[in-house]
């Protein structure tokens, strides 16, 4: 939520993870090209939560 208040900034804990995970970059690029909606992102988050559990 804090990231929503900053404009054009990435949370400091994410760049290293994104650069280490090739498929994270693929997923983000596809989401960008496809202009994934907030509802689409909610579905992605739900899928991730099923795999890793809610935090």
Z-matrix of the N, CA and C atoms (Angstrom, degrees):
N
C 1 1.450
C 2 1.529 1 111.44
N 3 1.306 2 116.35 1 -36.28
C 4 1.464 3 119.21 2 -179.61
C 5 1.515 4 110.94 3 -62.04
N 6 1.329 5 116.81 4 -32.14
C 7 1.463 6 120.26 5 -179.90
C 8 1.522 7 111.36 6 -63.84
N 9 1.314 8 117.33 7 -26.98
C 10 1.457 9 120.27 8 -179.47
C 11 1.526 10 112.28 9 -68.01
N 12 1.328 11 117.25 10 -23.79
C 13 1.456 12 120.08 11 -178.42
C 14 1.523 13 112.04 12 -83.71
N 15 1.335 14 117.00 13 -16.97
C 16 1.463 15 121.15 14 178.37
C 17 1.517 16 109.09 15 -97.38
N 18 1.312 17 115.57 16 141.79
C 19 1.454 18 120.15 17 -179.70
C 20 1.523 19 109.00 18 -101.24
N 21 1.331 20 116.40 19 130.15
C 22 1.464 21 122.59 20 174.76
C 23 1.531 22 113.51 21 58.62
N 24 1.320 23 117.12 22 35.07
C 25 1.462 24 120.58 23 177.83
C 26 1.525 25 108.55 24 -128.51
N 27 1.307 26 116.03 25 141.89
C 28 1.458 27 121.53 26 177.17
C 29 1.522 28 107.69 27 -100.79
N 30 1.319 29 115.98 28 137.50
C 31 1.458 30 120.10 29 177.43
C 32 1.526 31 109.27 30 -54.75
N 33 1.324 32 117.32 31 137.07
C 34 1.468 33 120.81 32 -173.25
C 35 1.525 34 114.82 33 -60.98
N 36 1.332 35 118.39 34 -20.98
C 37 1.461 36 120.00 35 -179.18
C 38 1.529 37 113.57 36 -83.74
N 39 1.333 38 118.71 37 -4.49
C 40 1.462 39 120.62 38 -173.70
C 41 1.523 40 117.16 39 -97.10
N 42 1.313 41 122.17 40 -38.38
C 43 1.474 42 120.33 41 -174.04
C 44 1.526 43 114.17 42 -54.52
N 45 1.320 44 118.38 43 -44.38
C 46 1.463 45 120.58 44 -178.72
C 47 1.531 46 110.44 45 -62.64
N 48 1.329 47 116.98 46 -44.36
C 49 1.469 48 121.11 47 179.25
C 50 1.527 49 110.52 48 -61.74
N 51 1.316 50 116.56 49 -46.49
C 52 1.465 51 121.06 50 -178.78
C 53 1.525 52 110.59 51 -61.49
N 54 1.307 53 117.41 52 -41.53
C 55 1.458 54 120.08 53 -179.04
C 56 1.529 55 111.96 54 -71.55
N 57 1.321 56 118.38 55 -25.19
C 58 1.469 57 121.56 56 178.52
C 59 1.522 58 112.66 57 -80.88
N 60 1.315 59 117.73 58 -23.54
C 61 1.465 60 121.95 59 -173.76
C 62 1.531 61 110.47 60 -111.01
N 63 1.322 62 116.28 61 102.81
C 64 1.468 63 120.49 62 -179.37
C 65 1.524 64 112.01 63 -55.82
N 66 1.329 65 117.00 64 -43.01
C 67 1.463 66 119.55 65 -176.53
C 68 1.527 67 112.45 66 -70.87
N 69 1.305 68 117.84 67 -24.80
C 70 1.464 69 119.90 68 174.31
C 71 1.524 70 109.16 69 -64.35
N 72 1.328 71 115.69 70 -42.14
C 73 1.475 72 119.40 71 178.19
C 74 1.522 73 110.74 72 -65.89
N 75 1.336 74 117.04 73 -41.05
C 76 1.471 75 120.41 74 177.69
C 77 1.529 76 109.92 75 -60.28
N 78 1.337 77 116.17 76 -47.03
C 79 1.470 78 120.41 77 -178.74
C 80 1.526 79 111.31 78 -61.43
N 81 1.319 80 116.47 79 -44.45
C 82 1.467 81 119.69 80 179.94
C 83 1.517 82 111.82 81 -64.78
N 84 1.317 83 116.49 82 -40.21
C 85 1.479 84 118.99 83 178.81
C 86 1.519 85 111.21 84 -65.83
N 87 1.324 86 116.86 85 -42.29
C 88 1.472 87 119.63 86 179.17
C 89 1.527 88 110.65 87 -64.36
N 90 1.333 89 115.85 88 -40.28
C 91 1.465 90 119.68 89 177.89
C 92 1.520 91 110.35 90 -62.45
N 93 1.325 92 116.21 91 -39.86
C 94 1.468 93 120.51 92 -180.00
C 95 1.523 94 110.84 93 -66.34
N 96 1.331 95 116.85 94 -49.28
C 97 1.469 96 120.91 95 -179.07
C 98 1.527 97 110.55 96 -61.97
N 99 1.334 98 116.02 97 -39.61
C 100 1.460 99 120.75 98 -179.47
C 101 1.509 100 113.80 99 -83.84
N 102 1.341 101 116.40 100 0.18
C 103 1.458 102 121.37 101 -178.80
C 104 1.533 103 111.03 102 50.35
N 105 1.344 104 115.27 103 53.70
C 106 1.459 105 121.39 104 -177.11
C 107 1.528 106 110.34 105 -56.70
N 108 1.310 107 115.14 106 130.18
C 109 1.468 108 121.35 107 -178.01
C 110 1.528 109 110.88 108 -77.45
N 111 1.328 110 115.82 109 169.05
C 112 1.466 111 120.62 110 174.98
C 113 1.528 112 110.06 111 -58.72
N 114 1.325 113 116.67 112 -39.11
C 115 1.468 114 120.17 113 178.34
C 116 1.527 115 110.20 114 -63.24
N 117 1.315 116 117.13 115 -40.04
C 118 1.458 117 121.00 116 176.12
C 119 1.511 118 111.74 117 -61.68
N 120 1.341 119 116.48 118 -42.40
C 121 1.465 120 120.36 119 177.82
C 122 1.521 121 111.02 120 -65.08
N 123 1.336 122 117.18 121 -35.88
C 124 1.468 123 119.96 122 177.30
C 125 1.522 124 110.02 123 -61.97
N 126 1.325 125 116.99 124 -39.15
C 127 1.460 126 120.50 125 177.98
C 128 1.525 127 111.06 126 -65.89
N 129 1.327 128 117.16 127 -39.50
C 130 1.464 129 121.37 128 176.98
C 131 1.526 130 109.60 129 -62.04
N 132 1.318 131 117.02 130 -45.91
C 133 1.462 132 121.78 131 179.85
C 134 1.522 133 110.47 132 -62.42
N 135 1.329 134 117.50 133 -41.50
C 136 1.468 135 120.69 134 177.87
C 137 1.526 136 110.67 135 -60.65
N 138 1.321 137 117.19 136 -42.33
C 139 1.461 138 121.44 137 178.90
C 140 1.530 139 110.69 138 -63.86
N 141 1.313 140 116.59 139 -44.24
C 142 1.469 141 120.50 140 178.10
C 143 1.522 142 110.28 141 -62.38
N 144 1.317 143 117.48 142 -43.31
C 145 1.467 144 120.92 143 179.40
C 146 1.522 145 111.68 144 -60.34
N 147 1.320 146 117.92 145 -34.73
C 148 1.463 147 121.10 146 178.06
C 149 1.533 148 110.17 147 -67.17
N 150 1.327 149 116.51 148 -32.01
C 151 1.474 150 120.98 149 -178.40
C 152 1.537 151 112.52 150 -82.15
N 153 1.326 152 117.36 151 -39.54
C 154 1.475 153 120.27 152 -173.77
C 155 1.521 154 113.37 153 -112.78
N 156 1.300 155 117.35 154 -11.24
C 157 1.461 156 120.43 155 -178.37
C 158 1.526 157 111.08 156 91.54
N 159 1.308 158 115.28 157 156.21
C 160 1.467 159 120.93 158 178.05
C 161 1.514 160 110.01 159 -74.28
N 162 1.301 161 115.85 160 142.04
C 163 1.473 162 120.83 161 177.33
C 164 1.496 163 110.27 162 -118.31
